[in-house]
């Protein structure tokens, strides 16, 4: 006499939505934790009265690349504050550049050979609390089948 055991599992769509919701909850927790980040003083090498507000804007709002002197001063301040990011290569990795020439790229931005790209600058501003994190709205959850994702 065989006994069957049946285990009712949620559908793939329901599982996917649970993972999606869990990710949102984790992101909310991370944002709340970010609001308690430690404060640090202004960089001594920066004249804050001369900063152009456009350095802090998005591209759509009219962002302009900051001068290399500001990039260098703030990068150096960050590197000295957090020794684990004290090299250009570790800072590059933190900012999302994992290529072979990543440390060279950071030096190019710092010494003015190339303007710093918006994405790298924006990530740095967010990491240092100088700009808020952008929350991208979700217009819908695509690639699901049926209405079973909304059941509760």
C-alpha positions as CSV (number, residue, x, y, z in Angstrom):
1,X,0.0,0.0,0.0
2,X,1.6,3.2,-1.1
3,X,1.0,6.5,0.5
4,X,1.3,9.6,-1.5
5,X,2.4,12.8,-0.1
6,X,1.2,16.0,-1.8
7,X,2.8,19.3,-1.2
8,X,1.0,22.3,-2.6
9,X,3.5,24.8,-4.0
10,X,2.7,28.3,-5.1
11,X,2.8,28.9,-8.8
12,X,6.0,30.2,-10.4
13,X,4.3,33.6,-10.8
14,X,3.4,33.7,-7.2
15,X,6.9,32.7,-6.2
16,X,8.3,35.4,-8.5
17,X,6.1,38.0,-7.0
18,X,7.2,37.0,-3.5
19,X,10.8,37.4,-4.5
20,X,10.0,40.7,-6.1
21,X,8.2,42.0,-2.9
22,X,11.1,40.7,-0.7
23,X,13.5,42.7,-2.9
24,X,11.4,45.8,-2.4
25,X,11.4,45.3,1.4
26,X,15.1,44.8,1.4
27,X,15.6,48.0,-0.6
28,X,13.4,50.0,1.8
29,X,15.4,48.7,4.7
30,X,18.7,49.7,2.9
31,X,17.3,53.2,2.3
32,X,16.3,53.6,5.9
33,X,19.8,52.4,7.0
34,X,21.3,54.9,4.5
35,X,19.5,57.7,6.4
36,X,21.6,56.9,9.5
37,X,25.0,57.1,7.7
38,X,27.7,58.8,9.7
39,X,28.4,62.5,9.0
40,X,31.8,63.7,7.8
41,X,33.2,67.2,7.5
42,X,33.7,69.1,4.3
43,X,36.8,68.5,2.3
44,X,39.4,71.1,3.1
45,X,40.6,71.3,-0.5
46,X,37.1,72.5,-1.8
47,X,35.8,76.0,-1.8
48,X,32.1,75.2,-1.4
49,X,31.0,78.7,-2.2
50,X,32.0,78.2,-5.8
51,X,30.3,74.9,-6.4
52,X,27.9,74.9,-9.4
53,X,24.5,73.3,-8.5
54,X,24.5,71.6,-11.9
55,X,27.1,69.2,-10.6
56,X,24.4,67.7,-8.5
57,X,21.6,67.5,-11.1
58,X,20.6,64.6,-13.3
59,X,21.3,64.8,-17.0
60,X,17.6,65.6,-17.7
61,X,17.9,68.5,-15.2
62,X,21.0,70.0,-16.9
63,X,23.9,68.2,-15.2
64,X,27.4,69.4,-16.2
65,X,30.6,67.5,-15.4
66,X,32.4,68.9,-12.4
67,X,36.0,70.2,-12.7
68,X,38.7,67.6,-12.1
69,X,39.9,69.5,-9.1
70,X,36.6,68.8,-7.3
71,X,36.6,65.2,-8.5
72,X,40.1,64.8,-7.2
73,X,39.4,66.5,-3.8
74,X,36.3,64.4,-3.1
75,X,37.8,61.2,-4.3
76,X,40.9,61.8,-2.1
77,X,38.7,62.7,0.9
78,X,36.7,59.4,0.4
79,X,39.8,57.3,0.0
80,X,41.4,58.7,3.1
81,X,38.1,58.3,5.1
82,X,37.6,54.7,4.0
83,X,41.0,52.9,3.8
84,X,39.5,49.9,2.1
85,X,38.9,52.2,-0.9
86,X,42.3,53.9,-0.6
87,X,43.5,52.9,-4.1
88,X,42.2,54.1,-7.4
89,X,41.5,50.5,-8.4
90,X,39.3,49.8,-5.3
91,X,37.5,53.0,-5.8
92,X,36.9,52.2,-9.4
93,X,35.4,48.8,-8.5
94,X,33.1,50.4,-5.9
95,X,31.9,52.8,-8.6
96,X,31.2,49.9,-11.0
97,X,34.3,49.9,-13.2
98,X,35.9,46.5,-13.3
99,X,37.9,46.8,-16.5
100,X,41.6,46.2,-16.7
101,X,42.3,50.0,-17.0
102,X,39.9,51.0,-14.2
103,X,42.4,52.6,-12.0
104,X,43.8,54.5,-15.0
105,X,40.3,55.8,-15.7
106,X,39.9,57.1,-12.2
107,X,43.3,58.9,-12.5
108,X,42.1,60.4,-15.8
109,X,39.0,61.9,-14.1
110,X,41.1,63.1,-11.1
111,X,43.7,64.9,-13.2
112,X,41.4,66.3,-15.9
113,X,42.5,64.2,-18.8
114,X,38.8,63.1,-19.3
115,X,35.6,64.5,-17.8
116,X,34.0,62.1,-15.3
117,X,30.9,60.3,-16.8
118,X,27.5,61.1,-15.3
119,X,26.8,57.6,-14.1
120,X,30.1,57.3,-12.2
121,X,29.8,60.8,-10.7
122,X,26.1,60.2,-9.7
123,X,26.9,56.9,-8.0
124,X,29.7,58.7,-6.1
125,X,27.4,61.5,-5.1
126,X,24.9,58.9,-3.8
127,X,27.6,56.9,-2.0
128,X,28.7,60.1,-0.2
129,X,25.2,61.4,0.7
130,X,25.6,64.3,-1.7
131,X,22.6,63.3,-3.8
132,X,19.6,61.1,-3.1
133,X,19.1,57.7,-4.6
134,X,16.9,57.7,-7.6
135,X,13.9,55.4,-7.2
136,X,12.7,54.1,-10.6
137,X,9.0,53.4,-10.8
138,X,7.8,49.9,-11.8
139,X,5.1,50.2,-14.5
140,X,4.2,46.6,-14.3
141,X,5.5,43.1,-13.8
142,X,5.9,41.6,-17.2
143,X,6.5,38.1,-18.4
144,X,3.9,36.5,-16.1
145,X,1.0,34.3,-17.1
146,X,-2.5,34.6,-15.7
147,X,-3.8,36.5,-12.7
148,X,-2.4,34.2,-10.1
149,X,0.3,36.7,-9.1
150,X,-2.2,38.9,-7.3
151,X,-3.9,36.3,-5.1
152,X,-3.5,36.8,-1.4
